[in-house]
Amino acid sequence: MNYEFQDYRKKTPPPDIGRWPFWILPVQDVQGYIFRMMLLMFVLPIIFMGYLFTPATTFIYWVIFDIIEYIKIKKGRGLLP
């Protein structure tokens, strides 16, 4: 973009969210994270299969979901190549 003025404000670096599995979810992403987690862990299995998964299966799916969300947030913040 070509602005008609020079922006002299200091650029704040993106917050370091840490490495997976000990990463910190940024505040602005909490609502979307919880919504997608509830949708994938509870709503879709009930709608398509009529029942919930066992606790072990739910945990495995949550770990996969968490890894995918971690990568998505890191890429969105420009922290991954």
C-alpha positions in Angstrom: 0.0 0.0 0.0 1.2 3.5 -0.7 0.4 5.8 2.2 0.8 9.6 2.1 2.6 9.6 5.4 5.4 7.8 7.1 4.4 5.6 10.0 7.0 6.1 12.8 5.3 4.0 15.4 7.4 1.1 16.8 6.4 -2.2 15.3 5.6 -4.7 18.1 6.9 -8.2 17.4 4.4 -11.0 17.4 4.1 -12.6 20.9 6.0 -15.8 21.4 3.4 -18.5 22.0 6.0 -21.2 22.9 6.5 -24.6 21.5 3.9 -27.3 21.3 2.6 -29.0 23.8 3.4 -26.1 26.2 2.2 -23.3 24.0 0.0 -20.4 25.2 -3.1 -19.6 23.2 -3.3 -15.9 22.4 -6.3 -14.1 23.9 -7.7 -13.0 20.5 -7.9 -16.7 19.4 -9.6 -18.2 22.4 -13.2 -18.0 21.2 -12.5 -19.6 17.8 -10.4 -22.3 19.4 -13.1 -23.3 21.9 -15.8 -23.1 19.2 -13.9 -25.4 16.8 -12.9 -27.7 19.6 -16.5 -28.2 20.8 -17.7 -28.6 17.2 -15.2 -31.3 16.4 -15.2 -33.1 19.7 -18.9 -33.2 20.5 -21.3 -31.8 17.9 -20.1 -33.5 14.8 -19.8 -37.0 16.3 -23.3 -36.7 17.7 -24.8 -35.5 14.5 -23.0 -38.0 12.1 -22.7 -41.0 14.3 -25.2 -40.5 17.1 -22.8 -41.0 20.0 -19.7 -39.6 21.6 -16.2 -41.2 21.4 -14.6 -42.9 24.3 -12.4 -40.8 26.5 -9.2 -42.3 25.0 -10.3 -41.6 21.5 -11.5 -38.1 22.4 -8.0 -37.4 23.9 -6.3 -38.6 20.8 -8.5 -36.4 18.6 -7.9 -33.4 20.9 -4.1 -33.9 20.6 -4.4 -33.9 16.8 -6.7 -30.9 16.9 -4.3 -29.0 19.2 -1.3 -29.7 16.9 -3.2 -28.5 13.9 -4.4 -25.3 15.7 -0.8 -24.7 16.9 0.5 -24.8 13.4 -2.3 -22.7 12.1 -1.8 -20.0 14.7 2.0 -20.0 14.2 1.6 -19.6 10.4 -1.0 -16.8 10.9 1.4 -14.9 13.1 4.2 -15.3 10.6 6.3 -17.3 13.1 6.7 -20.3 10.8 8.6 -20.2 7.5 
